[in-house]
Amino acid sequence: MPVSARPDECTARPLPPVAAQVDAHLASMDGEVDWLLALSPIHNDALWAEFEASGRTRVPPFQYIDPDLDLHAVRERLLALPVEEVESPLLSGLLSEKQRELDRQIELVRLRDTDGFINASLDLFGGVEPRLLELARRILDTVGPSVPLEAEAGIDEVLAAVEDELAWYREQSPDFFAEVVVDADLNSLMMVSHGKFFIDGDIRLPRARVQPLIQHEIGTHLVTRHNGSRQALQQLRVGLAHYDPLQEGLGVLGEYLAGYLPGERLRVLAARVVATDMAIHGEDVPAIFDLLHNTHGLPTEDAFDVAVRARRGGGLTKDAVYLSGLRDLVEYLADGGDFETLFTGKFALSHRVVLDQLIEEGWVVEPDLLPRYSTAADAAVRLERCRRTPVEHLFHSEPHNVARVPAPKETA
């Protein structure tokens, strides 16, 4: 399959004037409201130390970075946008949906650590449906750990692999770009935020996991951002409303297609669902940790991380979307859904029909780039396997990938 196709006629038609104005303002405001950073606890090492010192019975109050933002003023600007004047009903519906989502994100930050936070989170991300909770419990009960691997890859090796990956994409499309930030205080091994690629400065992981995680972050989040930036509708760059489940589902599936999604990874996604459900019902970190660690056998570090994530802000329900997004994506593929179209930009699976309408109107064009793993000789075979594999079986007991990890450059 072609990695990049740019025929002359494949240029998006500009949006009508009012729609373009509203779209640009919403895209800008999406970058202003970094709600996830505002809800992410800091000093997690100290949290663990106090939790351990208490006999794992209590955690101190979470501490956060206060957003340098006047939430009231931002909300006023947001609600003042002339969405009702947008020329196309199709565009008006999408832009008003995004306006409502940003409004709820602002509300989420405003209600941090208050009694109203859980309801605000449920309104934005939903809760845990019984079918999803049943799937999560089934994974925790039946999926075992993969073969143990040495964590031999450190920051130099990972950084070299990331730079190699970005260079490969730039060869396909010269305007592909991402700033790489090494941060020793990062709570994730790797993450993408507003187009920046963050790597934990203290990262150490098995070499077989380097490429799958890079494919998750670059091959999904950065590739869809790049493709979205080439569309007339810039919400496809920053994300249409409710885009998270499909993005994370694609990211996890990318790990599998890149050759190594270990059972432990699938178990953590399932644990996040169980933890989210417990947080919704008022359980705190000690009870969530106890269930995940002592009943389901998660390692202490994973169990504590999942428990803290579930309770951040007062009970953030976002973590359930990783498994639900993967489940819904696998069901979509099992029904014969097109794979390449999913990289057109950042959107929800529920937007697929709308996306076809946007393409018909000329406001959206085909993806400029596809993930690097899609160029592998057996890529079609691996994708076909995903179409026939239930989510609880979508993992590897041992690596199936051939790592493309360049040696770190020697320094004088």
C-alpha positions in Angstrom: 0.0 0.0 0.0 1.3 3.5 -0.6 2.6 5.2 2.5 2.0 8.7 1.2 -0.1 9.9 -1.7 -0.4 13.5 -2.7 -2.1 13.9 -6.1 -2.6 17.5 -7.1 -6.3 17.3 -6.7 -6.0 16.0 -3.2 -6.2 19.4 -1.5 -9.0 20.2 1.0 -11.5 22.8 -0.1 -11.4 25.8 2.4 -14.2 26.1 4.9 -16.8 28.9 4.6 -15.7 32.1 6.4 -17.6 31.8 9.7 -17.0 28.1 9.9 -13.2 28.7 9.4 -13.2 31.4 12.1 -15.0 29.3 14.7 -12.8 26.3 13.8 -9.6 28.2 14.2 -10.7 29.6 17.6 -11.8 26.2 18.9 -8.5 24.7 17.8 -6.5 27.4 19.6 -8.6 27.1 22.7 -8.1 23.3 22.7 -4.4 24.1 23.2 -5.1 26.6 26.0 -7.2 24.3 28.2 -4.6 21.6 29.2 -7.1 19.9 31.5 -5.2 16.7 31.7 -2.1 18.4 33.1 -4.2 20.3 35.6 -5.7 16.9 36.8 -2.4 15.0 37.0 -1.0 14.6 40.5 2.6 15.7 41.1 5.3 14.3 43.5 4.0 10.7 43.0 7.2 9.3 44.6 6.2 11.1 47.8 2.7 9.8 47.5 4.0 6.2 47.3 6.4 6.8 50.3 3.6 8.0 52.5 1.2 5.2 51.3 3.9 2.6 52.1 4.7 4.2 55.5 1.0 4.0 56.5 0.9 0.2 55.9 -0.8 0.9 52.6 -3.9 2.2 54.3 -4.0 5.9 53.3 -2.6 8.4 50.8 -2.0 12.2 51.5 -4.1 14.7 49.5 -3.0 14.9 45.9 -1.0 18.0 44.8 -1.4 19.5 41.3 0.0 22.2 39.1 -2.5 25.1 39.1 -3.3 26.1 35.5 -2.2 29.6 34.6 -5.5 30.4 33.1 -8.6 32.4 33.9 -11.2 29.7 33.5 -14.1 32.1 33.7 -12.7 34.3 30.9 -11.8 31.4 28.7 -15.4 30.0 29.1 -16.9 33.4 28.2 -14.8 33.5 25.0 -15.7 29.9 24.2 -19.5 30.5 24.5 -19.3 33.7 22.6 -18.2 32.0 19.4 -20.9 32.4 16.7 -21.4 28.6 16.2 -25.1 29.2 15.3 -24.0 31.4 12.3 -21.8 28.6 10.7 -22.9 28.3 7.1 -23.1 24.5 6.9 -25.4 22.5 9.2 -22.9 19.6 9.0 -20.0 21.8 10.2 -22.2 23.6 12.7 -23.0 20.3 14.4 -19.4 19.2 14.6 -18.2 22.6 15.9 -21.0 23.0 18.5 -20.2 19.5 19.7 -16.6 20.5 20.2 -17.6 23.7 21.9 -19.7 21.7 24.4 -16.8 19.4 25.1 -14.3 22.2 25.7 -16.9 23.8 28.1 -17.1 20.5 30.0 -13.3 20.3 30.2 -13.2 23.7 31.7 -15.8 22.7 34.2 -13.8 19.6 35.1 -10.8 21.7 36.0 -13.0 24.1 38.0 -14.5 21.3 40.0 -11.2 19.5 40.8 -11.3 17.8 44.2 -14.9 18.8 44.9 -18.0 16.7 45.3 -19.1 17.7 41.8 -16.1 16.3 40.0 -17.4 12.7 39.5 -20.6 13.9 37.8 -18.6 16.3 35.6 -16.3 13.4 34.6 -19.2 11.1 33.9 -20.8 13.8 31.8 -17.6 14.2 29.7 -16.3 10.6 29.4 -19.1 8.4 30.6 -18.9 5.6 33.2 -18.2 1.9 33.0 -20.9 -0.1 31.3 -21.6 -3.6 32.6 -20.3 -5.3 29.4 -17.0 -3.4 29.6 -16.6 -4.3 33.3 -17.3 -7.9 32.5 -14.6 -7.9 29.8 -12.1 -6.2 32.1 -12.7 -8.8 34.8 -12.4 -11.6 32.3 -9.0 -10.3 31.1 -7.8 -10.1 34.7 -8.9 -13.6 35.4 -7.7 -15.3 32.2 -4.7 -13.3 30.7 -1.4 -14.2 32.3 1.9 -12.4 32.1 4.2 -12.8 29.0 7.7 -14.2 29.1 9.9 -12.1 31.4 12.3 -9.8 29.5 15.2 -7.8 30.7 14.7 -4.0 30.7 17.9 -3.4 28.8 16.9 -0.3 26.8 17.6 3.1 28.4 17.1 6.7 27.4 20.0 6.8 24.8 18.7 3.8 22.9 15.1 4.9 23.1 15.9 8.5 22.0 17.9 7.1 19.0 14.9 5.0 18.0 12.6 8.0 18.3 14.9 10.2 16.1 15.1 7.4 13.6 11.3 7.1 13.4 10.8 10.8 13.0 13.4 10.9 10.3 11.6 8.1 8.4 8.3 10.0 8.5 10.1 13.2 7.3 11.4 11.3 4.3 7.8 10.4 3.4 6.4 13.9 4.1 9.0 16.8 4.7 6.6 18.9 6.8 6.1 16.1 9.4 7.5 17.5 12.7 7.4 16.9 16.4 9.4 18.5 19.2 11.1 15.9 21.4 11.2 16.7 25.1 13.1 14.5 27.7 11.5 15.0 31.1 12.8 13.1 34.2 9.5 14.0 36.1 7.2 12.4 33.5 4.6 10.1 34.8 4.5 8.0 31.6 7.3 6.3 29.7 6.3 8.2 26.6 3.5 10.5 25.7 2.3 13.0 23.1 0.7 16.3 24.2 -0.3 19.0 21.7 2.1 17.7 19.1 5.1 17.4 21.5 6.7 14.0 22.1 7.7 13.5 25.7 10.1 10.8 26.9 10.8 9.9 30.6 14.5 10.7 31.1 14.8 7.7 33.4 13.1 5.3 31.0 14.2 1.7 31.1 12.2 -1.0 29.3 12.7 -4.3 27.3 14.0 -3.7 23.9 11.1 -5.5 22.4 8.7 -2.8 23.7 10.6 0.1 22.3 9.1 0.0 18.8 5.5 -0.9 19.9 5.4 2.1 22.2 6.9 4.4 19.5 4.2 3.1 17.1 1.6 3.9 19.7 2.8 7.5 20.2 4.2 8.5 16.8 2.3 6.0 14.5 -1.0 7.0 16.0 -1.1 10.3 17.8 1.5 12.2 15.7 0.5 10.7 12.4 -3.2 11.5 12.9 -2.3 15.0 14.0 -0.2 15.5 10.9 -2.9 14.2 8.6 -5.5 16.3 10.5 -3.4 19.4 9.9 -3.8 19.0 6.2 -7.6 19.1 6.4 -9.7 22.3 6.1 -11.4 21.4 9.4 -8.6 21.9 11.9 -10.6 20.0 14.6 -9.2 16.9 12.9 -5.8 18.0 14.0 -6.6 18.7 17.6 -9.5 16.2 17.9 -13.2 16.2 17.3 -15.3 15.7 20.4 -14.9 12.3 22.1 -11.9 11.3 19.9 -10.0 9.7 22.8 -11.4 6.2 22.7 -10.5 5.7 19.0 -7.1 7.3 19.4 -6.1 5.1 22.3 -7.7 2.0 20.7 -5.6 2.7 17.6 -2.5 3.2 19.7 -2.9 -0.1 21.6 -3.7 -1.9 18.3 -0.5 -0.3 16.9 1.5 -2.0 19.6 0.0 -5.3 18.6 0.6 -4.7 14.9 4.2 -3.7 15.7 4.8 -7.1 17.0 4.6 -7.1 20.8 1.6 -6.3 23.0 2.3 -8.3 26.2 -0.3 -9.8 28.5 0.7 -7.3 31.2 -0.3 -4.4 29.0 -3.7 -5.8 28.4 -4.1 -6.5 32.1 -3.3 -2.9 33.0 -5.9 -1.6 30.6 -8.4 -4.0 32.2 -7.3 -2.9 35.7 -8.0 0.8 34.7 -11.6 -0.1 34.0 -12.0 -1.9 37.3 -10.3 1.0 39.1 -12.5 3.5 37.4 -15.7 1.6 38.4 -14.5 1.5 42.0 -13.7 5.3 42.0 -17.2 6.0 40.7 -18.6 4.1 43.6 -16.5 6.1 46.1 -13.6 3.7 46.7 -10.2 5.4 47.4 -6.6 4.5 46.5 -6.0 1.9 49.3 -9.1 -0.2 48.4 -8.4 0.0 44.7 -4.7 -0.9 45.2 -5.6 -3.8 47.5 -8.0 -5.3 44.9 -5.6 -4.9 42.0 -2.5 -6.1 43.8 -3.7 -8.7 46.3 -6.7 -10.1 44.3 -5.7 -9.7 40.7 -1.9 -9.9 41.1 -0.8 -6.6 39.5 2.8 -5.6 40.5 2.8 -2.9 43.2 4.0 -0.2 40.9 1.3 -0.9 38.3 -1.4 -1.3 41.0 -0.5 2.0 42.7 -0.3 3.9 39.4 -3.7 2.7 38.2 -5.3 3.5 41.6 -3.9 7.0 41.6 -4.9 7.7 38.0 -8.5 6.6 38.9 -8.7 9.0 41.8 -7.1 12.0 40.2 -9.1 15.2 40.4 -11.7 13.3 42.6 -12.4 10.4 40.3 -11.4 10.8 36.6 -13.3 8.3 34.5 -11.2 8.8 31.3 -9.1 5.7 31.9 -11.9 3.3 31.0 -11.7 4.6 27.4 -8.5 2.7 26.6 -10.1 -0.7 26.8 -13.5 0.4 25.5 -11.7 2.1 22.6 -9.8 -1.1 21.8 -12.9 -3.2 22.1 -14.9 -0.9 19.8 -12.1 -0.7 17.3 -11.7 -4.5 17.1 -15.5 -4.9 16.6 -15.4 -2.2 13.9 -12.6 -4.1 12.1 -14.4 -7.5 12.6 -17.4 -5.9 10.7 -15.1 -5.1 7.8 -14.4 -1.5 8.7 -11.8 0.4 6.6 -8.5 0.8 8.5 -6.6 3.4 6.6 -9.4 6.0 6.8 -9.0 6.0 10.6 -5.8 7.9 10.2 -7.4 10.9 8.4 -7.3 12.8 11.7 -8.5 12.7 15.3 -12.2 11.7 15.5 -14.6 9.2 17.1 -15.8 6.0 15.5 -19.2 7.6 15.7 -18.0 10.3 13.2 -17.3 7.8 10.4 -20.5 8.6 8.5 -19.9 12.3 9.1 -16.3 11.9 7.8 -17.6 10.5 4.6 -19.9 13.5 4.2 -16.9 15.9 4.8 -14.9 14.0 2.2 -17.8 14.4 -0.3 -17.9 18.1 0.4 -14.2 18.3 -0.3 -13.3 19.6 3.2 -11.4 16.4 4.1 -8.9 14.5 2.0 -7.2 11.1 2.3 -4.4 10.6 4.9 -1.1 11.9 3.8 0.8 9.3 6.0 0.1 5.9 7.4 1.9 4.3 10.3 5.3 2.8 9.6 4.3 -0.6 10.8 1.8 -0.7 7.9 4.8 -1.0 5.5 6.0 -4.3 7.0 5.9 -7.3 4.7 3.3 -9.1 6.9 1.3 -6.0 7.8 -1.9 -7.2 6.0 -1.7 -10.6 7.6 -1.4 -9.1 11.1 -4.3 -6.7 10.5 -6.4 -9.6 9.2 -5.6 -11.5 12.4 -6.9 -8.5 14.4 -10.2 -8.7 12.5 -10.7 -12.2 13.8 -9.3 -12.0 17.3 -11.4 -11.2 20.4 -10.0 -8.5 22.6 -9.1 -10.8 25.4 -6.9 -12.8 23.1 -5.2 -9.7 21.6 -1.8 -10.0 23.2 1.5 -11.8 22.7 3.2 -14.3 25.1 6.5 -13.4 23.6 7.8 -10.7 21.1 7.0 -11.2 17.4 8.7 -8.1 16.2 12.1 -7.5 14.8 13.3 -4.4 16.6 14.5 -1.5 14.4 16.5 0.1 17.2 19.6 2.0 16.0 22.6 2.1 18.3 22.9 5.3 20.3 25.4 7.7 18.9 28.7 7.9 20.7 29.6 11.1 22.3 33.0 12.5 22.8 
